[in-house]
């Protein structure tokens, strides 16, 4: 069965709003914050124009918006919200509560740096701040991947009783225009049926229960352990549902690119089969890295840079699509035979010796590979991640030092 919709040129925010409309949540609540604003503006307009039948609740703050969708989800209906940066931090208390109560909330985070100093531009510091809250966390490279991840997010949230956060780079994706396919509500329903909450797991006056109640020491640790184990065990379900999505709605999964060797719900590997150098990254900068990979594996670039051909050859990029649960085994399969691993990330773990993604990579790889793994911080506060910066990292990662480096400083 083919998808009926043709490719459109849409702003990233509009593409997300369109797919949310077709997923048909019962309740949408949000508070506008740059660069998330266009998503919720579009949804509000869809409701006002009669294109959608969800209840749209304009909140007075991000904390209120998170509380509203938490309460609505607890009554057994499908919900949606979106935020960015300081807004996500204001939601933090409720973000933890949503996971602890096992509510299937889906949230879009239009990633933006956090204050101070004030920035409205993109990095991943907001999402990294709540990475241990108990949510499944996706990161999209482009518009089409954002569309597929939102559909996948609802299926996972409602089947696993785990909230899902879909991260998209602010401005880079939210305000740019790309070709994208938006499946219809009918097509989405083939993969994502109407939400039917499990009995005894939602608030019902005919069958009273309590959610998120007081837990004394004999119970709290076991409850948190169960959340930990269920989140860790979600990896197989993510890949399983990703394959089902590809079959149920052909065309919604972004097309395989020429050097893609692995592409599933957790990771994508792009590059040669036996890379000597692997760059690891999340989000929109992966597209730029792929362009460099294409060039780096061509002889003419090395010659142009006055370098031996082998200096830039055999380079691949590993994209982390799912940061939580962290796909350690899948990552190890790619990097175990590499000589150099450069971890590029748009966040810094202040006071630590590595960036947050590099900490995860090094922990997973401990005693499992002889590769040199080095942390490179890029793109903070919206700084462009350029091809020249990536080429520099390919060279820097081969040097003897392995200290964290901030690349692209003025």
C-alpha positions, 0 to 999 in steps of 0.5 A, spaced: 500 500 500 502 506 497 502 513 501 497 517 498 500 524 500 506 527 495 512 531 498 511 538 500 515 544 501 514 545 509 517 549 514 519 544 520 514 547 525 508 546 520 510 539 518 510 537 526 503 541 527 500 537 521 502 530 523 500 532 530 493 534 527 493 527 523 495 523 530 489 526 533 490 528 540 484 529 545 488 535 548 493 540 546 496 545 551 502 549 551 505 556 552 509 559 546 516 560 547 521 561 541 523 557 537 517 552 539 512 558 537 510 556 530 508 549 532 503 551 537 501 557 533 499 552 527 495 548 532 491 553 535 490 556 528 488 549 525 483 548 531 480 555 530 479 554 523 475 547 524 481 543 521 482 539 528 477 537 534 482 537 539 481 541 546 486 547 545 488 549 552 492 556 552 496 555 559 499 561 563 506 558 563 510 552 561 509 549 568 501 549 567 502 546 560 505 540 562 501 540 568 495 540 564 497 535 559 499 530 565 492 531 568 489 530 561 493 524 560 491 521 567 484 521 565 486 516 559 486 521 553 491 522 548 495 529 549 501 533 546 505 539 548 511 543 546 516 547 549 524 549 548 529 551 553 527 555 559 520 552 558 523 545 559 526 547 565 520 550 568 516 544 566 522 540 570 518 538 576 512 535 572 516 532 567 519 527 572 512 526 575 509 524 568 514 519 567 513 517 575 506 516 573 507 512 567 503 517 563 504 516 555 505 524 554 508 526 547 512 532 547 516 536 542 522 540 544 525 545 539 532 545 542 535 551 544 541 554 549 539 555 556 541 562 560 545 565 562 547 569 558 540 569 554 540 565 547 534 564 543 539 559 538 540 552 538 544 547 542 542 541 546 543 543 553 535 543 555 534 536 553 541 534 556 538 537 563 532 532 563 535 526 560 535 522 567 527 524 568 525 517 565 523 519 558 524 516 551 528 521 548 529 522 540 533 527 536 531 528 529 536 530 523 531 533 518 523 534 517 522 527 515 525 524 521 521 529 525 515 526 522 516 519 523 519 520 530 512 523 532 508 518 529 513 512 533 513 516 539 505 515 540 505 508 539 511 507 544 508 511 549 501 508 549 504 501 548 509 502 554 506 507 558 512 511 558 513 519 555 516 520 549 520 527 547 522 528 540 528 533 540 528 538 533 534 543 533 531 550 534 531 554 528 535 550 524 529 545 523 523 549 526 524 555 521 527 552 515 523 549 509 524 542 506 521 537 502 517 532 507 511 527 506 505 528 511 501 522 512 494 522 512 490 521 519 487 515 515 494 512 513 497 514 520 491 510 523 494 503 520 500 504 524 497 508 530 490 506 532 485 510 537 488 510 544 484 505 549 487 506 556 488 500 560 483 499 565 485 501 572 491 505 569 487 512 569 483 516 573 475 514 572 470 516 577 466 509 576 473 505 578 477 510 583 484 509 583 490 513 585 496 515 581 503 518 583 501 517 591 506 517 597 511 512 597 515 510 603 522 507 603 520 500 603 516 501 596 520 507 592 526 504 590 522 498 587 518 503 583 524 507 581 527 500 579 521 498 575 521 505 571 529 504 570 528 497 567 522 498 563 526 504 559 532 500 558 528 494 555 524 499 550 530 498 545 527 492 542 520 495 542 523 501 538 526 497 533 520 493 532 515 499 532 520 502 527 520 496 522 512 496 523 511 503 521 516 503 515 511 497 512 504 500 515 506 507 512 511 506 506 514 513 504 514 516 511 521 513 513 526 518 510 529 514 504 535 510 505 541 514 503 547 512 498 552 510 504 547 508 509 549 501 512 544 501 518 538 505 519 533 503 525 529 506 530 535 507 535 541 509 530 543 510 523 550 509 520 553 512 514 560 511 511 564 505 509 564 498 512 570 498 516 571 505 518 578 507 521 575 514 524 567 514 526 564 521 528 558 520 533 553 526 533 545 527 534 540 532 530 541 536 524 548 537 524 549 530 522 547 532 515 553 537 514 557 531 517 554 526 511 556 532 506 563 532 509 564 524 509 562 524 502 568 528 501 572 525 506 572 519 502 574 522 495 581 522 493 580 529 490 579 533 497 585 530 500 589 532 495 586 539 495 587 540 502 595 538 501 594 531 505 595 524 503 589 521 501 589 516 507 588 522 512 581 523 510 579 516 508 575 511 511 571 516 515 563 514 517 558 518 522 554 514 527 547 518 528 544 517 535 537 517 534 535 515 540 538 518 546 534 514 552 534 509 552 541 509 550 543 504 545 550 502 548 550 495 544 548 498 537 554 503 538 559 498 540 558 494 534 560 500 529 566 503 533 569 497 536 574 496 530 575 503 529 581 507 531 579 514 532 572 516 535 570 523 535 564 525 539 560 532 537 555 535 541 551 541 542 551 541 550 557 541 555 556 537 562 559 543 566 564 540 571 565 534 568 571 532 563 567 530 557 560 532 554 554 528 556 554 524 550 561 523 550 560 520 557 555 515 555 560 513 549 566 512 554 562 508 559 559 504 554 566 503 550 570 501 557 574 495 556 570 494 549 574 497 544 581 500 543 579 506 539 581 513 542 575 517 544 575 524 544 569 529 546 568 535 541 563 541 543 560 545 538 555 549 536 553 552 543 548 558 543 547 557 535 554 557 533 554 554 526 557 547 525 561 548 518 564 543 514 571 546 516 570 545 523 568 537 522 574 536 517 578 539 523 575 534 528 577 529 523 584 531 524 584 533 531 581 526 533 588 523 531 592 527 535 595 524 541 591 528 546 584 526 548 582 532 552 575 535 551 575 541 546 571 546 544 571 547 536 569 553 532 570 559 537 571 566 534 
